[in-house]
């Protein structure tokens, strides 16, 4: 029994790392731009396809593809911010929702048009490798994905904590008008924050492809989880998104084992509703 | 140094400023007084570029600045310390000061400037690793002023710096404003504390319903019977 519990904790945490990476981008975008990016899942989908095609066409290892996916998605994020997000930045919330939901539908259908509804994944030499120690099994690609996700999250947190640009982004999230009055170019920070958010979720897609399938609507599955994570962690706390991601990973592992894998969504949403009822600012949120 | 000519500004459909004209000479303390909603903060926000001006022109050191983006106006040396302080509450005192020195020019002299600011407000040095949101009201106001000074302003605009402070601290704030001015920084002070601000001001403007209704020397305005009656209750 103990071994099972430890195994479940490992499985949950490994999964949670990826959830955290997806969610942290969503939190950053929401915290800084005050926009809910409903197309976030579609950028995950695009990240998965990017890594998939780099592997299929050029034989690039999915983990190596990060070196291309991260800068490319950052630039895509800048462009999307400039073309779609910036015009609606001061618009009423409904217009903002329509814009990002619209973007999400467009991206899904573009993916469907070009790549069909097939489930695609990559077969690497390590796809099915497992580390076995003391009765525990740890899937190698999941472990690598977890380590990379945590490394990227740590790098992001360090960037926000230590660099001038990072501090300016945090300042903007805390007190926008003061940030403007201190000479911070708010528009540029919006772009950078959105670019980073998209780069994070694109990277999450790339490290997911060795363990999951890419298909045009795959984003919806993950983005729902990301919303639960963001609310659980506190919608304006990046550390909250990290811990929230790990918690939801654990919840999924345990509910899958003790209840049924089919019920995992039901469990998330019960948690979601409970947080909204009893602690709407989330675990680490600031009122 | 700074001149506003016939500035009008709106909040939505509501006109907040009507043909405001004022002049600020280098090295002076100029104050704008007026009751709530007279347009004092709006004037500052229009100068800072946070609010667009609908018509008129603003000149700073010979260049037009109306409707430049706020960060460019800060880079030129026009810095506002906003009403209610608006610190970055989840950042330390040091980080707040660092962000005050955000513009490339201010960043270069950051260390040296920080020394000056700590000299002015020793308590901030004692509290430098504390989160800004946990400071007392008086300390927060000091930090807000210090953060503004870190930007190396040529013209410092203060919006109600004495708001919500105990009488002793109010005196201290006005003392600080004079001290800042003595170091060669031109000051534009917006206040509801009419007596104190007129006492230290070289020049003053009275705003009513978005219009300049009176202008002149600080002492002169202080002696004006209309001001005495309306703002000082004498």
Interface residues (C-beta under 8 A of the other chain):
Chain A: X164 X167 X168 X170 X171 X174 X175 X177 X178 X179 X180 X181 X182 X183 X184 X185 X186 X187 X286
Chain B: X48 X50 X69 X70 X71 X74 X75 X79 X80 X81 X82 X86 X87 X88 X89 X90 X91 X95 X98 X99 X100 X102 X103 X106 X107 X147 X151
